[in-house]
């Protein structure tokens, strides 16, 4: 399945600002009924057969963030404007993102990056740009799409 990040709207059926109940239903709709994961936590996160993790964060009964974790198989792909955020090396994702918007190293974790105007953040545990065999640092492990104001503090709604 292809997932397109569409900040600040959402990803797939998960729309930023939707009610917690609607977000729970949308998250459930992304499960693969023939291959349910015992790691799934209703209303929190699911794991698709590819290993793709999809997590939701709700505050005051509204969806404010969606996080996707890198799949281990090729059947699920996460894109932002044609950029395969988990299939391309992190360095290439940053280069291609910089052609579209400002993207900067995270102040607290320089191996990870934030595109502040889009409210997208890309995480990996360390910088492994010169070590293609070390997937944990060579590729991003997760991407977070958030509501406007998410990094400013608690939701005001």
C-alpha angles and dihedrals in degrees: 000000000000119000118196118202107222109180129227091012101056141243124293111318092345104098120185109244096026118133120271089246092053091045091052090051092046091050091050090051089062093059119104104235093203092054110033115176120231086217093065115118112196112235091014115054146336134202118218120212089262089061092253108150118209116192130181130204120202129184125182090001094303132108108245104163142022122196125193123196123210114270121230093216134052100240094090121050128182117209138184111193092329096318113124097220096195101029097056125066112267092244091056092047089054092047093050093043090051088060088060105034145347112291123178139181112264110258092226098037114029092188087067130063141212129205095202098188090055097038090232122139127188120203137194127160096241143353109272097158092138095044110071092172091061100074094181092069102022096060132036113261098201144008125205124203114194143182120264108276093024093129093044095072139270120359114266095209 
